[in-house]
Amino acid sequence: MNQSILFPDLQDWDSGSQVVVFPAQVQGANVECRISLQRLALFSSEALTAETCDIEAKALAVFDEYRFDIEEEVEMLIEQESFDEQGRVVLI
């Protein structure tokens, strides 16, 4: 684990984009990170759709359950400087 990348215990659901948004602190700077429902479904091996569940609660629960694996992937992307046009790290 890279000690210069920290992940505060904060996350939120963006219903418009259908993603979980969470911060990473990289050498004191905040980087917005996002993970899509599709990517969360890959971690949990179950369908995540509004038709099958309370999508916000389920997405946040899956994020919490797989948080360390997600953070590990984000860490690798940050180290590779794989940011989108807005400077975010996005797992799709």
N, CA, C and O of each residue as an XYZ file, in Angstrom:
368
protein
N       0.853     -1.187      0.000
C       0.000      0.000      0.000
C       0.889      1.237      0.000
O       1.831      1.346      0.785
N       0.579      2.137     -0.870
C       1.315      3.380     -0.999
C       0.863      4.338      0.101
O      -0.313      4.697      0.161
N       1.777      4.752      0.964
C       1.426      5.610      2.093
C       1.115      7.047      1.681
O       0.549      7.801      2.472
N       1.478      7.442      0.448
C       1.175      8.805      0.018
C      -0.225      8.903     -0.590
O      -0.661      9.990     -0.968
N      -0.934      7.769     -0.685
C      -2.319      7.753     -1.169
C      -3.194      7.271     -0.018
O      -3.054      6.146      0.460
N      -4.096      8.143      0.414
C      -4.988      7.831      1.526
C      -6.432      7.854      1.041
O      -6.793      8.635      0.161
N      -7.249      6.987      1.629
C      -8.661      6.925      1.288
C      -9.484      7.188      2.542
O      -9.628      6.301      3.383
N     -10.030      8.411      2.679
C     -10.907      8.680      3.816
C     -12.145      7.784      3.734
O     -12.530      7.340      2.652
N     -12.748      7.530      4.860
C     -13.934      6.674      4.910
C     -15.167      7.489      4.523
O     -16.080      7.679      5.326
N     -15.174      7.964      3.285
C     -16.269      8.774      2.749
C     -16.671      8.205      1.396
O     -15.815      7.864      0.580
N     -17.952      8.105      1.164
C     -18.462      7.694     -0.129
C     -19.891      8.190     -0.259
O     -20.589      8.386      0.735
N     -20.309      8.387     -1.488
C     -21.647      8.901     -1.733
C     -22.156      8.310     -3.032
O     -21.369      7.918     -3.893
N     -23.452      8.245     -3.170
C     -24.097      7.741     -4.362
C     -24.493      8.913     -5.253
O     -25.160      9.838     -4.789
N     -24.100      8.888     -6.506
C     -24.500      9.897     -7.486
C     -25.584      9.256     -8.354
O     -25.291      8.489     -9.271
N     -26.834      9.582     -8.049
C     -27.948      8.932     -8.747
C     -28.013      9.326    -10.221
O     -28.470      8.534    -11.046
N     -27.568     10.522    -10.563
C     -27.586     10.946    -11.963
C     -26.651     10.132    -12.828
O     -26.998      9.765    -13.951
N     -25.466      9.846    -12.316
C     -24.464      9.080    -13.061
C     -24.495      7.594    -12.733
O     -23.870      6.790    -13.426
N     -25.226      7.223    -11.672
C     -25.297      5.833    -11.218
C     -23.901      5.297    -10.863
O     -23.514      4.210    -11.291
N     -23.156      6.083    -10.070
C     -21.827      5.691     -9.619
C     -21.676      5.994     -8.135
O     -22.373      6.847     -7.587
N     -20.760      5.284     -7.499
C     -20.343      5.623     -6.144
C     -19.137      6.549     -6.295
O     -18.191      6.248     -7.025
N     -19.190      7.669     -5.597
C     -18.123      8.665     -5.641
C     -17.406      8.639     -4.292
O     -18.043      8.640     -3.238
N     -16.064      8.615     -4.341
C     -15.281      8.600     -3.113
C     -13.957      9.313     -3.363
O     -13.470      9.341     -4.493
N     -13.371      9.889     -2.311
C     -12.128     10.641     -2.494
C     -10.885      9.792     -2.232
O     -10.920      8.797     -1.509
N      -9.800     10.222     -2.842
C      -8.464      9.738     -2.507
C      -7.629     10.984     -2.255
O      -7.779     11.989     -2.949
N      -6.760     10.917     -1.275
C      -5.849     12.023     -1.012
C      -4.471     11.589     -1.483
O      -3.886     10.635     -0.969
N      -3.969     12.316     -2.476
C      -2.684     11.992     -3.082
C      -1.727     13.130     -2.772
O      -1.843     14.221     -3.329
N      -0.791     12.872     -1.889
C       0.177     13.871     -1.455
C      -0.515     15.182     -1.063
O      -0.073     16.271     -1.428
N      -1.607     15.047     -0.314
C      -2.336     16.199      0.193
C      -3.411     16.747     -0.721
O      -4.227     17.559     -0.286
N      -3.436     16.325     -1.981
C      -4.454     16.803     -2.925
C      -5.597     15.786     -3.015
O      -5.365     14.577     -3.011
N      -6.819     16.284     -3.094
C      -7.974     15.406     -3.238
C      -8.185     15.033     -4.696
O      -8.144     15.883     -5.586
N      -8.412     13.748     -4.922
C      -8.722     13.233     -6.252
C     -10.074     12.547     -6.148
O     -10.273     11.680     -5.297
N     -11.004     12.939     -7.017
C     -12.308     12.293     -7.026
C     -12.191     10.950     -7.733
O     -11.601     10.843     -8.808
N     -12.768      9.925     -7.105
C     -12.774      8.585     -7.676
C     -14.228      8.142     -7.843
O     -15.097      8.492     -7.044
N     -14.467      7.369     -8.894
C     -15.816      6.914     -9.190
C     -15.774      5.459     -9.602
O     -14.839      5.014    -10.268
N     -16.801      4.717     -9.198
C     -16.927      3.332     -9.637
C     -18.366      3.100    -10.080
O     -19.314      3.444     -9.374
N     -18.508      2.511    -11.259
C     -19.827      2.301    -11.860
C     -20.534      1.087    -11.259
O     -19.917      0.236    -10.617
N     -21.828      1.035    -11.486
C     -22.611     -0.126    -11.057
C     -22.094     -1.397    -11.711
O     -22.016     -2.445    -11.070
N     -21.740     -1.302    -12.990
C     -21.249     -2.474    -13.707
C     -19.983     -3.027    -13.045
O     -19.839     -4.240    -12.897
N     -19.073     -2.142    -12.651
C     -17.835     -2.581    -12.015
C     -18.116     -3.143    -10.624
O     -17.512     -4.139    -10.227
N     -19.028     -2.512     -9.881
C     -19.414     -3.048     -8.577
C     -20.018     -4.440     -8.723
O     -19.766     -5.322     -7.903
N     -20.813     -4.632     -9.768
C     -21.433     -5.936    -10.009
C     -20.373     -7.002    -10.273
O     -20.540     -8.155     -9.878
N     -19.288     -6.623    -10.936
C     -18.201     -7.579    -11.167
C     -17.562     -8.013     -9.848
O     -17.211     -9.181     -9.684
N     -17.412     -7.090     -8.921
C     -16.851     -7.432     -7.611
C     -17.787     -8.364     -6.848
O     -17.344     -9.335     -6.235
N     -19.089     -8.062     -6.890
C     -20.048     -8.810     -6.069
C     -20.612    -10.044     -6.766
O     -21.225    -10.890     -6.115
N     -20.417    -10.161     -8.072
C     -20.950    -11.288     -8.856
C     -22.473    -11.375     -8.802
O     -23.041    -12.466     -8.842
N     -23.123    -10.227     -8.711
C     -24.590    -10.201     -8.762
C     -25.049     -8.964     -9.513
O     -24.350     -7.952     -9.560
N     -26.228     -9.059    -10.097
C     -26.779     -7.940    -10.858
C     -27.153     -6.805     -9.905
O     -27.734     -7.028     -8.843
N     -26.808     -5.594    -10.308
C     -27.170     -4.404     -9.533
C     -27.986     -3.496    -10.435
O     -27.438     -2.708    -11.206
N     -29.287     -3.613    -10.329
C     -30.170     -2.763    -11.118
C     -31.289     -2.257    -10.217
O     -31.597     -2.849     -9.183
N     -31.885     -1.155    -10.634
C     -32.982     -0.565     -9.859
C     -34.167     -1.524     -9.775
O     -34.951     -1.466     -8.827
N     -34.295     -2.401    -10.763
C     -35.405     -3.348    -10.769
C     -35.224     -4.451     -9.733
O     -36.203     -5.021     -9.253
N     -33.970     -4.754     -9.385
C     -33.715     -5.875     -8.484
C     -33.508     -5.473     -7.029
O     -33.521     -6.335     -6.151
N     -33.314     -4.169     -6.748
C     -33.019     -3.784     -5.366
C     -33.084     -2.265     -5.193
O     -33.234     -1.520     -6.162
N     -32.969     -1.825     -3.943
C     -32.766     -0.410     -3.638
C     -31.334     -0.114     -4.045
O     -30.391     -0.383     -3.301
N     -31.188      0.440     -5.233
C     -29.882      0.522     -5.878
C     -28.863      1.325     -5.067
O     -27.699      0.933     -4.986
N     -29.275      2.422     -4.476
C     -28.328      3.229     -3.696
C     -27.782      2.440     -2.511
O     -26.569      2.374     -2.307
N     -28.675      1.847     -1.736
C     -28.251      1.087     -0.559
C     -27.388     -0.101     -0.951
O     -26.378     -0.376     -0.304
N     -27.776     -0.801     -1.997
C     -27.022     -1.979     -2.422
C     -25.647     -1.585     -2.962
O     -24.648     -2.230     -2.645
N     -25.593     -0.528     -3.777
C     -24.312     -0.087     -4.337
C     -23.354      0.317     -3.220
O     -22.177     -0.041     -3.257
N     -23.837      1.048     -2.242
C     -22.978      1.469     -1.125
C     -22.556      0.275     -0.270
O     -21.437      0.242      0.242
N     -23.449     -0.703     -0.113
C     -23.099     -1.907      0.655
C     -22.025     -2.721     -0.059
O     -21.085     -3.207      0.570
N     -22.168     -2.868     -1.377
C     -21.159     -3.600     -2.152
C     -19.834     -2.845     -2.118
O     -18.775     -3.453     -1.962
N     -19.890     -1.530     -2.262
C     -18.668     -0.722     -2.181
C     -17.973     -0.956     -0.846
O     -16.762     -1.171     -0.802
N     -18.734     -0.914      0.238
C     -18.161     -1.104      1.566
C     -17.551     -2.498      1.710
O     -16.475     -2.649      2.289
N     -18.229     -3.504      1.189
C     -17.750     -4.875      1.303
C     -16.435     -5.096      0.539
O     -15.564     -5.836      0.995
N     -16.302     -4.454     -0.615
C     -15.127     -4.653     -1.469
C     -14.193     -3.439     -1.483
O     -13.364     -3.292     -2.381
N     -14.339     -2.591     -0.496
C     -13.602     -1.325     -0.429
C     -12.092     -1.485     -0.631
O     -11.495     -0.743     -1.411
N     -11.478     -2.430      0.051
C     -10.021     -2.567     -0.028
C      -9.583     -2.997     -1.430
O      -8.554     -2.533     -1.922
N     -10.348     -3.874     -2.074
C     -10.029     -4.291     -3.441
C     -10.180     -3.117     -4.413
O      -9.357     -2.929     -5.309
N     -11.237     -2.337     -4.221
C     -11.480     -1.164     -5.068
C     -10.359     -0.144     -4.877
O      -9.831      0.392     -5.851
N      -9.998      0.122     -3.631
C      -8.934      1.081     -3.348
C      -7.605      0.625     -3.941
O      -6.811      1.447     -4.400
N      -7.365     -0.672     -3.932
C      -6.128     -1.200     -4.515
C      -6.077     -0.930     -6.023
O      -5.033     -0.547     -6.551
N      -7.202     -1.130     -6.710
C      -7.256     -0.838     -8.147
C      -7.061      0.645     -8.416
O      -6.332      1.027     -9.332
N      -7.716      1.480     -7.614
C      -7.597      2.930     -7.776
C      -6.161      3.371     -7.528
O      -5.637      4.226     -8.242
N      -5.529      2.791     -6.521
C      -4.133      3.115     -6.218
C      -3.237      2.855     -7.432
O      -2.388      3.680     -7.772
N      -3.431      1.711     -8.077
C      -2.631      1.382     -9.265
C      -2.867      2.396    -10.378
O      -1.923      2.811    -11.051
N      -4.119      2.794    -10.574
C      -4.431      3.774    -11.616
C      -3.817      5.136    -11.306
O      -3.332      5.820    -12.207
N      -3.837      5.527    -10.044
C      -3.222      6.803     -9.655
C      -1.717      6.751     -9.904
O      -1.138      7.698    -10.436
N      -1.094      5.655     -9.522
C       0.349      5.517     -9.737
C       0.699      5.542    -11.227
O       1.779      5.998    -11.605
N      -0.223      5.046    -12.081
C      -0.013      5.063    -13.530
C      -0.473      6.384    -14.149
O      -0.378      6.585    -15.359
N      -0.976      7.283    -13.290
C      -1.506      8.578    -13.727
C      -2.608      8.418    -14.767
O      -2.644      9.140    -15.764
N      -3.503      7.468    -14.528
C      -4.634      7.195    -15.422
C      -5.858      7.979    -14.966
O      -6.775      7.430    -14.355
N      -5.854      9.264    -15.275
C      -6.951     10.148    -14.900
C      -7.790     10.462    -16.133
O      -7.285     10.430    -17.255
N      -9.081     10.769    -15.924
C      -9.903     11.205    -17.046
C      -9.686     12.697    -17.302
O      -8.821     13.313    -16.679
N     -10.458     13.271    -18.204
C     -10.290     14.674    -18.595
C     -10.501     15.644    -17.436
O      -9.948     16.744    -17.435
N     -11.310     15.232    -16.438
C     -11.579     16.084    -15.275
C     -10.610     15.814    -14.121
O     -10.773     16.373    -13.037
N      -9.610     14.969    -14.340
C      -8.651     14.659    -13.292
C      -9.133     13.623    -12.300
O      -8.585     13.510    -11.203
N     -10.152     12.866    -12.673
C     -10.727     11.845    -11.790
C     -10.188     10.476    -12.157
O      -9.665     10.266    -13.252
N     -10.324      9.549    -11.221
C     -10.057      8.134    -11.488
C     -11.416      7.468    -11.581
O     -12.224      7.560    -10.657
N     -11.667      6.801    -12.692
C     -12.977      6.200    -12.932
C     -12.814      4.714    -13.231
O     -12.074      4.324    -14.135
N     -13.516      3.899    -12.459
C     -13.571      2.451    -12.712
C     -14.914      2.162    -13.366
O     -15.963      2.296    -12.736
N     -14.875      1.770    -14.616
C     -16.114      1.518    -15.365
C     -16.313      0.030    -15.516
O     -17.296     -0.404    -16.115
